[in-house]
Amino acid sequence: MDYTDAGARRSALPEPPFSIDLLAALHAGALEEDVADHVRRLSAGDDRAQQIIAGLDATTADLDALGDQDESMPNDVEARLRATIDDLASDAD
């Protein structure tokens, strides 16, 4: 959104309670800077928002801890997946 009137821009900012999707976008760094600052400021005193952000932090930490593990897919799962892809490809022809 591009607003030339700062007052109109402020009125378009989201207000609590913030959705999980909005908090996830904040956590991912996907919000415009002014929106992120606004959400960060208002969510600081919101226990629900802080619990969601803490959960996102924990999930990110868990995923980071997995690192670059080279885990192979079990053979039976790979075979079923390949068969499904082949079936879908033949249906598309």
C-alpha positions as CSV (number, residue, x, y, z in Angstrom):
1,M,0.0,0.0,0.0
2,D,1.3,3.4,-0.9
3,Y,-0.2,6.3,1.2
4,T,0.8,9.9,0.8
5,D,-1.2,10.8,3.9
6,A,0.6,9.6,7.0
7,G,-2.7,9.7,9.0
8,A,-4.4,7.4,6.4
9,R,-1.4,5.0,6.6
10,R,-1.6,4.8,10.4
11,S,-5.3,4.0,10.3
12,A,-4.6,1.1,7.9
13,L,-2.1,-0.5,10.3
14,P,-3.4,-3.8,11.9
15,E,-4.6,-3.7,15.4
16,P,-4.6,-6.4,18.1
17,P,-5.5,-9.1,18.5
18,F,-3.0,-10.0,15.8
19,S,-3.6,-13.1,13.7
20,I,-1.2,-16.0,13.7
21,D,-0.5,-15.3,10.1
22,L,0.5,-11.7,10.7
23,L,2.7,-12.7,13.6
24,A,4.3,-15.4,11.5
25,A,4.9,-12.8,8.8
26,L,6.5,-10.5,11.4
27,H,8.7,-13.4,12.6
28,A,9.8,-14.2,9.0
29,G,10.7,-10.6,8.3
30,A,8.0,-10.3,5.6
31,L,6.3,-7.1,6.8
32,E,7.0,-3.6,5.6
33,E,9.3,-1.9,8.2
34,D,6.6,0.5,9.5
35,V,4.1,-2.3,9.9
36,A,6.6,-4.6,11.6
37,D,7.6,-1.8,14.0
38,H,3.9,-1.2,14.8
39,V,3.1,-4.9,15.3
40,R,6.3,-5.4,17.4
41,R,5.4,-2.4,19.6
42,L,1.8,-3.4,20.2
43,S,2.5,-7.1,20.6
44,A,5.1,-6.5,23.3
45,G,2.5,-6.4,26.0
46,D,0.2,-9.0,24.5
47,D,0.7,-12.4,26.2
48,R,-1.0,-14.3,23.4
49,A,1.2,-12.7,20.7
50,Q,4.3,-13.3,22.8
51,Q,3.4,-17.0,23.2
52,I,3.0,-17.3,19.4
53,I,6.3,-15.6,18.7
54,A,8.0,-17.8,21.3
55,G,6.6,-20.8,19.6
56,L,7.9,-19.6,16.3
57,D,11.3,-19.0,17.9
58,A,11.3,-22.5,19.3
59,T,10.3,-24.0,16.0
60,T,13.1,-22.1,14.2
61,A,15.6,-23.2,16.8
62,D,14.5,-26.8,16.4
63,L,14.9,-26.6,12.6
64,D,18.3,-24.9,12.9
65,A,19.4,-27.7,15.3
66,L,18.7,-30.2,12.6
67,G,21.3,-28.6,10.5
68,D,22.3,-30.2,7.2
69,Q,21.5,-33.7,8.2
70,D,21.6,-36.0,5.2
71,E,18.6,-38.2,5.9
72,S,17.5,-40.4,3.1
73,M,13.9,-41.1,2.4
74,P,12.9,-44.7,3.3
75,N,13.0,-46.9,0.2
76,D,9.3,-47.8,0.4
77,V,8.3,-44.1,0.8
78,E,10.4,-43.1,-2.2
79,A,8.9,-45.9,-4.3
80,R,5.4,-44.8,-3.5
81,L,6.2,-41.2,-4.2
82,R,7.8,-42.0,-7.5
83,A,4.8,-44.1,-8.5
84,T,2.4,-41.3,-7.6
85,I,4.4,-38.8,-9.6
86,D,4.5,-41.2,-12.6
87,D,0.7,-41.7,-12.3
88,L,0.1,-38.0,-12.2
89,A,2.4,-37.4,-15.2
90,S,0.7,-40.1,-17.3
91,D,-2.7,-38.6,-16.4
92,A,-1.6,-35.2,-17.6
93,D,-0.7,-36.6,-21.0
